[in-house]
Amino acid sequence: MSFLAGRTILIVQRQWIVAHKLAAGFEAAGARILLANNARTGRAAAHHADLAAAVLDGQSQQLWPILKREGIPFLIYSGRSPFNDVYAGVPIVEKPARTEEVLETVRGLLQDSALRPTYH
């Protein structure tokens, strides 16, 4: 059984063909997908109760504080380079990359977040 099975993943990509290719890969691994074509439309999805992780394009920086506050791991999937200091500490998968590479990175983020202690 896949580590992604049953998990909800937000994909924010301006390029619809890229978004759908990623979505197909995540769905094949058993994940549920929320798609948005920009940060504005992704904002509501970022508050989704079952959201497990997010794959964002390089223009979605306004979602970072929301996801961080909610404890949702995310990565940037972008062809934008070079990345400046704003991206320091944020996992980046540079386009073009195989869908499997993005899935593996998200899998790693989810495993890392499961190991972090939570404080109440």
N, CA, C and O atoms as a GROMACS GRO file, in nm:
protein
  480
    1MET      N    1   0.085  -0.119   0.000
    1MET     CA    2   0.000   0.000   0.000
    1MET      C    3   0.088   0.124   0.000
    1MET      O    4   0.186   0.132   0.075
    2SER      N    5   0.055   0.219  -0.082
    2SER     CA    6   0.133   0.342  -0.098
    2SER      C    7   0.120   0.433   0.023
    2SER      O    8   0.013   0.443   0.083
    3PHE      N    9   0.229   0.499   0.057
    3PHE     CA   10   0.228   0.596   0.165
    3PHE      C   11   0.137   0.714   0.132
    3PHE      O   12   0.094   0.786   0.223
    4LEU      N   13   0.107   0.734   0.005
    4LEU     CA   14   0.020   0.844  -0.037
    4LEU      C   15  -0.128   0.804  -0.041
    4LEU      O   16  -0.213   0.891  -0.056
    5ALA      N   17  -0.158   0.677  -0.029
    5ALA     CA   18  -0.296   0.630  -0.041
    5ALA      C   19  -0.388   0.701   0.058
    5ALA      O   20  -0.363   0.704   0.178
    6GLY      N   21  -0.495   0.758   0.004
    6GLY     CA   22  -0.595   0.823   0.086
    6GLY      C   23  -0.559   0.964   0.132
    6GLY      O   24  -0.641   1.030   0.194
    7ARG      N   25  -0.439   1.010   0.103
    7ARG     CA   26  -0.398   1.144   0.146
    7ARG      C   27  -0.441   1.247   0.042
    7ARG      O   28  -0.446   1.219  -0.078
    8THR      N   29  -0.471   1.366   0.090
    8THR     CA   30  -0.513   1.475   0.002
    8THR      C   31  -0.393   1.565  -0.025
    8THR      O   32  -0.328   1.613   0.067
    9ILE      N   33  -0.366   1.587  -0.154
    9ILE     CA   34  -0.252   1.666  -0.198
    9ILE      C   35  -0.303   1.784  -0.280
    9ILE      O   36  -0.383   1.767  -0.373
   10LEU      N   37  -0.257   1.903  -0.246
   10LEU     CA   38  -0.290   2.024  -0.323
   10LEU      C   39  -0.180   2.045  -0.427
   10LEU      O   40  -0.062   2.044  -0.395
   11ILE      N   41  -0.221   2.064  -0.552
   11ILE     CA   42  -0.129   2.096  -0.661
   11ILE      C   43  -0.168   2.233  -0.715
   11ILE      O   44  -0.278   2.253  -0.765
   12VAL      N   45  -0.074   2.328  -0.705
   12VAL     CA   46  -0.095   2.461  -0.760
   12VAL      C   47   0.006   2.479  -0.873
   12VAL      O   48   0.126   2.492  -0.848
   13GLN      N   49  -0.043   2.480  -0.994
   13GLN     CA   50   0.041   2.497  -1.113
   13GLN      C   51  -0.033   2.581  -1.215
   13GLN      O   52  -0.148   2.553  -1.247
   14ARG      N   53   0.033   2.682  -1.267
   14ARG     CA   54  -0.027   2.766  -1.372
   14ARG      C   55  -0.037   2.689  -1.503
   14ARG      O   56  -0.130   2.713  -1.581
   15GLN      N   57   0.055   2.598  -1.528
   15GLN     CA   58   0.053   2.519  -1.651
   15GLN      C   59  -0.037   2.398  -1.630
   15GLN      O   60   0.000   2.303  -1.560
   16TRP      N   61  -0.155   2.401  -1.691
   16TRP     CA   62  -0.256   2.298  -1.667
   16TRP      C   63  -0.207   2.159  -1.707
   16TRP      O   64  -0.240   2.060  -1.641
   17ILE      N   65  -0.130   2.150  -1.814
   17ILE     CA   66  -0.080   2.018  -1.857
   17ILE      C   67   0.013   1.959  -1.751
   17ILE      O   68   0.011   1.839  -1.727
   18VAL      N   69   0.094   2.044  -1.688
   18VAL     CA   70   0.184   1.999  -1.582
   18VAL      C   71   0.101   1.956  -1.461
   18VAL      O   72   0.128   1.852  -1.401
   19ALA      N   73   0.001   2.035  -1.427
   19ALA     CA   74  -0.086   2.002  -1.313
   19ALA      C   75  -0.154   1.867  -1.332
   19ALA      O   76  -0.158   1.786  -1.240
   20HIS      N   77  -0.205   1.844  -1.450
   20HIS     CA   78  -0.276   1.718  -1.475
   20HIS      C   79  -0.182   1.598  -1.479
   20HIS      O   80  -0.219   1.489  -1.438
   21LYS      N   81  -0.061   1.619  -1.529
   21LYS     CA   82   0.037   1.510  -1.529
   21LYS      C   83   0.074   1.474  -1.386
   21LYS      O   84   0.080   1.355  -1.352
   22LEU      N   85   0.097   1.574  -1.301
   22LEU     CA   86   0.125   1.547  -1.160
   22LEU      C   87   0.005   1.481  -1.092
   22LEU      O   88   0.021   1.384  -1.018
   23ALA      N   89  -0.114   1.533  -1.119
   23ALA     CA   90  -0.235   1.478  -1.059
   23ALA      C   91  -0.250   1.330  -1.094
   23ALA      O   92  -0.284   1.249  -1.008
   24ALA      N   93  -0.225   1.295  -1.220
   24ALA     CA   94  -0.237   1.155  -1.262
   24ALA      C   95  -0.140   1.066  -1.184
   24ALA      O   96  -0.175   0.956  -1.144
   25GLY      N   97  -0.019   1.115  -1.164
   25GLY     CA   98   0.079   1.038  -1.088
   25GLY      C   99   0.039   1.018  -0.944
   25GLY      O  100   0.051   0.908  -0.890
   26PHE      N  101  -0.008   1.124  -0.880
   26PHE     CA  102  -0.052   1.114  -0.740
   26PHE      C  103  -0.176   1.026  -0.727
   26PHE      O  104  -0.186   0.946  -0.633
   27GLU      N  105  -0.269   1.039  -0.821
   27GLU     CA  106  -0.389   0.956  -0.816
   27GLU      C  107  -0.353   0.808  -0.835
   27GLU      O  108  -0.412   0.721  -0.771
   28ALA      N  109  -0.257   0.780  -0.922
   28ALA     CA  110  -0.213   0.641  -0.943
   28ALA      C  111  -0.153   0.584  -0.814
   28ALA      O  112  -0.157   0.463  -0.791
   29ALA      N  113  -0.097   0.672  -0.730
   29ALA     CA  114  -0.041   0.629  -0.601
   29ALA      C  115  -0.147   0.626  -0.491
   29ALA      O  116  -0.116   0.597  -0.375
   30GLY      N  117  -0.272   0.657  -0.527
   30GLY     CA  118  -0.382   0.647  -0.432
   30GLY      C  119  -0.419   0.776  -0.362
   30GLY      O  120  -0.506   0.776  -0.274
   31ALA      N  121  -0.355   0.888  -0.398
   31ALA     CA  122  -0.385   1.016  -0.333
   31ALA      C  123  -0.510   1.081  -0.392
   31ALA      O  124  -0.548   1.055  -0.506
   32ARG      N  125  -0.571   1.165  -0.312
   32ARG     CA  126  -0.680   1.251  -0.359
   32ARG      C  127  -0.617   1.386  -0.393
   32ARG      O  128  -0.527   1.430  -0.323
   33ILE      N  129  -0.665   1.450  -0.499
   33ILE     CA  130  -0.601   1.570  -0.550
   33ILE      C  131  -0.695   1.690  -0.545
   33ILE      O  132  -0.814   1.680  -0.578
   34LEU      N  133  -0.639   1.803  -0.503
   34LEU     CA  134  -0.704   1.932  -0.515
   34LEU      C  135  -0.619   2.012  -0.613
   34LEU      O  136  -0.499   2.030  -0.591
   35LEU      N  137  -0.679   2.061  -0.722
   35LEU     CA  138  -0.606   2.136  -0.823
   35LEU      C  139  -0.641   2.284  -0.819
   35LEU      O  140  -0.757   2.321  -0.800
   36ALA      N  141  -0.539   2.366  -0.836
   36ALA     CA  142  -0.560   2.511  -0.848
   36ALA      C  143  -0.461   2.562  -0.951
   36ALA      O  144  -0.350   2.512  -0.963
   37ASN      N  145  -0.503   2.664  -1.027
   37ASN     CA  146  -0.412   2.716  -1.130
   37ASN      C  147  -0.335   2.840  -1.087
   37ASN      O  148  -0.255   2.893  -1.164
   38ASN      N  149  -0.358   2.887  -0.964
   38ASN     CA  150  -0.278   2.997  -0.910
   38ASN      C  151  -0.299   3.003  -0.758
   38ASN      O  152  -0.384   2.933  -0.703
   39ALA      N  153  -0.221   3.087  -0.692
   39ALA     CA  154  -0.227   3.094  -0.547
   39ALA      C  155  -0.363   3.144  -0.497
   39ALA      O  156  -0.410   3.101  -0.392
   40ARG      N  157  -0.425   3.233  -0.573
   40ARG     CA  158  -0.555   3.286  -0.531
   40ARG      C  159  -0.659   3.174  -0.523
   40ARG      O  160  -0.734   3.166  -0.426
   41THR      N  161  -0.663   3.089  -0.625
   41THR     CA  162  -0.761   2.980  -0.622
   41THR      C  163  -0.715   2.866  -0.529
   41THR      O  164  -0.797   2.787  -0.484
   42GLY      N  165  -0.586   2.860  -0.502
   42GLY     CA  166  -0.535   2.759  -0.410
   42GLY      C  167  -0.555   2.794  -0.264
   42GLY      O  168  -0.541   2.708  -0.177
   43ARG      N  169  -0.588   2.919  -0.237
   43ARG     CA  170  -0.601   2.966  -0.098
   43ARG      C  171  -0.708   2.888  -0.019
   43ARG      O  172  -0.682   2.847   0.094
   44ALA      N  173  -0.824   2.868  -0.077
   44ALA     CA  174  -0.930   2.794  -0.008
   44ALA      C  175  -0.888   2.649   0.013
   44ALA      O  176  -0.914   2.591   0.119
   45ALA      N  177  -0.824   2.590  -0.087
   45ALA     CA  178  -0.780   2.451  -0.076
   45ALA      C  179  -0.673   2.434   0.031
   45ALA      O  180  -0.661   2.328   0.092
   46ALA      N  181  -0.594   2.539   0.054
   46ALA     CA  182  -0.489   2.533   0.155
   46ALA      C  183  -0.546   2.516   0.296
   46ALA      O  184  -0.474   2.477   0.388
   47HIS      N  185  -0.674   2.546   0.312
   47HIS     CA  186  -0.741   2.532   0.442
   47HIS      C  187  -0.820   2.401   0.452
   47HIS      O  188  -0.888   2.378   0.552
   48HIS      N  189  -0.812   2.317   0.350
   48HIS     CA  190  -0.888   2.192   0.347
   48HIS      C  191  -0.852   2.106   0.469
   48HIS      O  192  -0.734   2.086   0.500
   49ALA      N  193  -0.951   2.057   0.536
   49ALA     CA  194  -0.930   1.983   0.662
   49ALA      C  195  -0.843   1.859   0.645
   49ALA      O  196  -0.770   1.823   0.738
   50ASP      N  197  -0.847   1.794   0.531
   50ASP     CA  198  -0.772   1.670   0.511
   50ASP      C  199  -0.642   1.690   0.435
   50ASP      O  200  -0.577   1.591   0.398
   51LEU      N  201  -0.602   1.813   0.411
   51LEU     CA  202  -0.482   1.838   0.332
   51LEU      C  203  -0.359   1.781   0.401
   51LEU      O  204  -0.333   1.809   0.518
   52ALA      N  205  -0.283   1.700   0.326
   52ALA     CA  206  -0.163   1.635   0.381
   52ALA      C  207  -0.035   1.702   0.334
   52ALA      O  208   0.062   1.709   0.409
   53ALA      N  209  -0.033   1.753   0.209
   53ALA     CA  210   0.087   1.814   0.152
   53ALA      C  211   0.047   1.897   0.030
   53ALA      O  212  -0.064   1.886  -0.020
   54ALA      N  213   0.142   1.980  -0.016
   54ALA     CA  214   0.115   2.064  -0.133
   54ALA      C  215   0.236   2.068  -0.224
   54ALA      O  216   0.351   2.066  -0.179
   55VAL      N  217   0.208   2.075  -0.354
   55VAL     CA  218   0.309   2.095  -0.458
   55VAL      C  219   0.273   2.228  -0.522
   55VAL      O  220   0.169   2.242  -0.587
   56LEU      N  221   0.361   2.327  -0.504
   56LEU     CA  222   0.332   2.464  -0.549
   56LEU      C  223   0.422   2.506  -0.663
   56LEU      O  224   0.534   2.456  -0.676
   57ASP      N  225   0.373   2.598  -0.746
   57ASP     CA  226   0.461   2.657  -0.845
   57ASP      C  227   0.540   2.770  -0.780
   57ASP      O  228   0.515   2.805  -0.664
   58GLY      N  229   0.633   2.826  -0.852
   58GLY     CA  230   0.719   2.929  -0.797
   58GLY      C  231   0.650   3.061  -0.768
   58GLY      O  232   0.710   3.149  -0.707
   59GLN      N  233   0.527   3.076  -0.811
   59GLN     CA  234   0.453   3.201  -0.792
   59GLN      C  235   0.352   3.192  -0.677
   59GLN      O  236   0.266   3.279  -0.665
   60SER      N  237   0.363   3.092  -0.594
   60SER     CA  238   0.262   3.068  -0.489
   60SER      C  239   0.312   3.100  -0.349
   60SER      O  240   0.268   3.038  -0.252
   61GLN      N  241   0.403   3.193  -0.338
   61GLN     CA  242   0.462   3.225  -0.208
   61GLN      C  243   0.361   3.270  -0.104
   61GLN      O  244   0.383   3.249   0.015
   62GLN      N  245   0.251   3.330  -0.146
   62GLN     CA  246   0.151   3.376  -0.048
   62GLN      C  247   0.080   3.260   0.023
   62GLN      O  248   0.013   3.281   0.124
   63LEU      N  249   0.095   3.138  -0.029
   63LEU     CA  250   0.037   3.022   0.039
   63LEU      C  251   0.129   2.967   0.148
   63LEU      O  252   0.082   2.895   0.237
   64TRP      N  253   0.256   2.999   0.143
   64TRP     CA  254   0.352   2.944   0.239
   64TRP      C  255   0.312   2.968   0.383
   64TRP      O  256   0.311   2.873   0.462
   65PRO      N  257   0.277   3.092   0.422
   65PRO     CA  258   0.242   3.114   0.564
   65PRO      C  259   0.121   3.032   0.608
   65PRO      O  260   0.116   2.984   0.722
   66ILE      N  261   0.024   3.016   0.520
   66ILE     CA  262  -0.096   2.939   0.553
   66ILE      C  263  -0.056   2.793   0.578
   66ILE      O  264  -0.095   2.734   0.679
   67LEU      N  265   0.020   2.737   0.486
   67LEU     CA  266   0.060   2.596   0.497
   67LEU      C  267   0.149   2.575   0.620
   67LEU      O  268   0.134   2.476   0.691
   68LYS      N  269   0.241   2.666   0.643
   68LYS     CA  270   0.329   2.654   0.761
   68LYS      C  271   0.248   2.659   0.889
   68LYS      O  272   0.270   2.579   0.981
   69ARG      N  273   0.154   2.752   0.896
   69ARG     CA  274   0.069   2.765   1.015
   69ARG      C  275  -0.012   2.638   1.039
   69ARG      O  276  -0.034   2.599   1.154
   70GLU      N  277  -0.057   2.576   0.932
   70GLU     CA  278  -0.138   2.453   0.943
   70GLU      C  279  -0.052   2.328   0.960
   70GLU      O  280  -0.104   2.219   0.982
   71GLY      N  281   0.080   2.343   0.949
   71GLY     CA  282   0.170   2.228   0.962
   71GLY      C  283   0.169   2.138   0.840
   71GLY      O  284   0.197   2.018   0.850
   72ILE      N  285   0.137   2.194   0.724
   72ILE     CA  286   0.129   2.118   0.600
   72ILE      C  287   0.263   2.128   0.525
   72ILE      O  288   0.304   2.238   0.488
   73PRO      N  289   0.330   2.016   0.503
   73PRO     CA  290   0.455   2.021   0.427
   73PRO      C  291   0.428   2.054   0.280
   73PRO      O  292   0.326   2.014   0.224
   74PHE      N  293   0.521   2.126   0.220
   74PHE     CA  294   0.505   2.161   0.079
   74PHE      C  295   0.641   2.169   0.011
   74PHE      O  296   0.744   2.181   0.076
   75LEU      N  297   0.636   2.162  -0.122
   75LEU     CA  298   0.756   2.181  -0.203
   75LEU      C  299   0.722   2.272  -0.319
   75LEU      O  300   0.605   2.294  -0.352
   76ILE      N  301   0.826   2.325  -0.380
   76ILE     CA  302   0.811   2.408  -0.499
   76ILE      C  303   0.852   2.323  -0.618
   76ILE      O  304   0.960   2.262  -0.619
   77TYR      N  305   0.766   2.320  -0.720
   77TYR     CA  306   0.797   2.253  -0.845
   77TYR      C  307   0.794   2.360  -0.952
   77TYR      O  308   0.688   2.404  -0.996
   78SER      N  309   0.913   2.402  -0.994
   78SER     CA  310   0.922   2.516  -1.083
   78SER      C  311   1.044   2.508  -1.171
   78SER      O  312   1.144   2.446  -1.135
   79GLY      N  313   1.036   2.571  -1.286
   79GLY     CA  314   1.150   2.583  -1.375
   79GLY      C  315   1.220   2.715  -1.356
   79GLY      O  316   1.318   2.745  -1.426
   80ARG      N  317   1.171   2.793  -1.264
   80ARG     CA  318   1.228   2.924  -1.236
   80ARG      C  319   1.364   2.905  -1.168
   80ARG      O  320   1.374   2.837  -1.066
   81SER      N  321   1.466   2.965  -1.225
   81SER     CA  322   1.598   2.951  -1.168
   81SER      C  323   1.678   3.074  -1.206
   81SER      O  324   1.653   3.128  -1.314
   82PRO      N  325   1.769   3.122  -1.129
   82PRO     CA  326   1.808   3.068  -1.000
   82PRO      C  327   1.709   3.108  -0.891
   82PRO      O  328   1.641   3.210  -0.903
   83PHE      N  329   1.703   3.029  -0.787
   83PHE     CA  330   1.615   3.058  -0.675
   83PHE      C  331   1.690   3.148  -0.578
   83PHE      O  332   1.807   3.126  -0.548
   84ASN      N  333   1.622   3.250  -0.528
   84ASN     CA  334   1.687   3.345  -0.438
   84ASN      C  335   1.671   3.303  -0.292
   84ASN      O  336   1.618   3.196  -0.264
   85ASP      N  337   1.715   3.387  -0.202
   85ASP     CA  338   1.713   3.356  -0.058
   85ASP      C  339   1.573   3.332  -0.002
   85ASP      O  340   1.558   3.267   0.101
   86VAL      N  341   1.471   3.385  -0.069
   86VAL     CA  342   1.333   3.365  -0.022
   86VAL      C  343   1.301   3.216  -0.017
   86VAL      O  344   1.220   3.172   0.064
   87TYR      N  345   1.365   3.139  -0.104
   87TYR     CA  346   1.337   2.996  -0.114
   87TYR      C  347   1.422   2.911  -0.020
   87TYR      O  348   1.407   2.788  -0.017
   88ALA      N  349   1.510   2.975   0.057
   88ALA     CA  350   1.598   2.901   0.148
   88ALA      C  351   1.515   2.815   0.244
   88ALA      O  352   1.422   2.864   0.307
   89GLY      N  353   1.550   2.689   0.254
   89GLY     CA  354   1.480   2.597   0.344
   89GLY      C  355   1.354   2.535   0.287
   89GLY      O  356   1.291   2.451   0.352
   90VAL      N  357   1.315   2.575   0.166
   90VAL     CA  358   1.196   2.520   0.103
   90VAL      C  359   1.242   2.414   0.003
   90VAL      O  360   1.324   2.442  -0.084
   91PRO      N  361   1.189   2.292   0.013
   91PRO     CA  362   1.227   2.188  -0.084
   91PRO      C  363   1.186   2.230  -0.225
   91PRO      O  364   1.075   2.277  -0.248
   92ILE      N  365   1.277   2.211  -0.319
   92ILE     CA  366   1.253   2.249  -0.458
   92ILE      C  367   1.282   2.131  -0.549
   92ILE      O  368   1.386   2.066  -0.537
   93VAL      N  369   1.189   2.105  -0.639
   93VAL     CA  370   1.212   2.011  -0.748
   93VAL      C  371   1.206   2.097  -0.874
   93VAL      O  372   1.104   2.159  -0.903
   94GLU      N  373   1.316   2.099  -0.949
   94GLU     CA  374   1.323   2.184  -1.067
   94GLU      C  375   1.265   2.114  -1.190
   94GLU      O  376   1.294   1.998  -1.216
   95LYS      N  377   1.183   2.189  -1.263
   95LYS     CA  378   1.129   2.141  -1.391
   95LYS      C  379   1.242   2.145  -1.493
   95LYS      O  380   1.329   2.232  -1.486
   96PRO      N  381   1.241   2.053  -1.586
   96PRO     CA  382   1.149   1.939  -1.591
   96PRO      C  383   1.201   1.825  -1.504
   96PRO      O  384   1.321   1.799  -1.500
   97ALA      N  385   1.114   1.761  -1.438
   97ALA     CA  386   1.149   1.644  -1.356
   97ALA      C  387   1.044   1.537  -1.380
   97ALA      O  388   0.931   1.567  -1.417
   98ARG      N  389   1.082   1.414  -1.359
   98ARG     CA  390   0.986   1.305  -1.371
   98ARG      C  391   0.882   1.317  -1.260
   98ARG      O  392   0.914   1.359  -1.148
   99THR      N  393   0.761   1.280  -1.289
   99THR     CA  394   0.653   1.283  -1.190
   99THR      C  395   0.692   1.200  -1.067
   99THR      O  396   0.661   1.237  -0.954
  100GLU      N  397   0.761   1.089  -1.091
  100GLU     CA  398   0.803   1.003  -0.980
  100GLU      C  399   0.895   1.076  -0.883
  100GLU      O  400   0.891   1.050  -0.763
  101GLU      N  401   0.977   1.168  -0.934
  101GLU     CA  402   1.066   1.245  -0.847
  101GLU      C  403   0.986   1.337  -0.755
  101GLU      O  404   1.018   1.351  -0.638
  102VAL      N  405   0.882   1.398  -0.809
  102VAL     CA  406   0.795   1.484  -0.728
  102VAL      C  407   0.723   1.400  -0.624
  102VAL      O  408   0.715   1.439  -0.507
  103LEU      N  409   0.670   1.285  -0.664
  103LEU     CA  410   0.602   1.196  -0.569
  103LEU      C  411   0.696   1.152  -0.457
  103LEU      O  412   0.658   1.153  -0.340
  104GLU      N  413   0.817   1.114  -0.493
  104GLU     CA  414   0.914   1.070  -0.391
  104GLU      C  415   0.949   1.183  -0.294
  104GLU      O  416   0.965   1.159  -0.174
  105THR      N  417   0.959   1.305  -0.344
  105THR     CA  418   0.989   1.418  -0.257
  105THR      C  419   0.874   1.443  -0.161
  105THR      O  420   0.896   1.467  -0.043
  106VAL      N  421   0.751   1.437  -0.211
  106VAL     CA  422   0.634   1.454  -0.124
  106VAL      C  423   0.628   1.341  -0.022
  106VAL      O  424   0.599   1.364   0.095
  107ARG      N  425   0.654   1.220  -0.065
  107ARG     CA  426   0.656   1.105   0.026
  107ARG      C  427   0.755   1.130   0.140
  107ARG      O  428   0.724   1.106   0.256
  108GLY      N  429   0.874   1.179   0.106
  108GLY     CA  430   0.974   1.211   0.206
  108GLY      C  431   0.929   1.320   0.301
  108GLY      O  432   0.953   1.312   0.421
  109LEU      N  433   0.864   1.423   0.248
  109LEU     CA  434   0.813   1.531   0.333
  109LEU      C  435   0.709   1.478   0.432
  109LEU      O  436   0.709   1.516   0.550
  110LEU      N  437   0.622   1.392   0.385
  110LEU     CA  438   0.518   1.335   0.472
  110LEU      C  439   0.579   1.246   0.579
  110LEU      O  440   0.536   1.249   0.695
  111GLN      N  441   0.678   1.168   0.542
  111GLN     CA  442   0.744   1.082   0.641
  111GLN      C  443   0.818   1.167   0.744
  111GLN      O  444   0.813   1.137   0.863
  112ASP      N  445   0.886   1.273   0.698
  112ASP     CA  446   0.955   1.363   0.792
  112ASP      C  447   0.858   1.431   0.886
  112ASP      O  448   0.885   1.442   1.006
  113SER      N  449   0.744   1.476   0.834
  113SER     CA  450   0.648   1.546   0.919
  113SER      C  451   0.584   1.450   1.019
  113SER      O  452   0.545   1.491   1.129
  114ALA      N  453   0.572   1.323   0.982
  114ALA     CA  454   0.515   1.223   1.075
  114ALA      C  455   0.610   1.195   1.189
  114ALA      O  456   0.566   1.154   1.297
  115LEU      N  457   0.739   1.218   1.170
  115LEU     CA  458   0.839   1.192   1.273
  115LEU      C  459   0.858   1.309   1.368
  115LEU      O  460   0.913   1.293   1.477
  116ARG      N  461   0.812   1.429   1.326
  116ARG     CA  462   0.830   1.547   1.411
  116ARG      C  463   0.736   1.542   1.531
  116ARG      O  464   0.619   1.506   1.516
  117PRO      N  465   0.786   1.578   1.648
  117PRO     CA  466   0.696   1.581   1.765
  117PRO      C  467   0.597   1.696   1.753
  117PRO      O  468   0.628   1.801   1.696
  118THR      N  469   0.480   1.676   1.807
  118THR     CA  470   0.380   1.783   1.812
  118THR      C  471   0.365   1.828   1.957
  118THR      O  472   0.370   1.747   2.049
  119TYR      N  473   0.347   1.956   1.974
  119TYR     CA  474   0.333   2.013   2.107
  119TYR      C  475   0.196   2.079   2.117
  119TYR      O  476   0.156   2.155   2.029
  120HIS      N  477   0.127   2.050   2.224
  120HIS     CA  478  -0.007   2.108   2.244
  120HIS      C  479  -0.007   2.196   2.366
  120HIS      O  480  -0.110   2.254   2.400
   0.00000   0.00000   0.00000
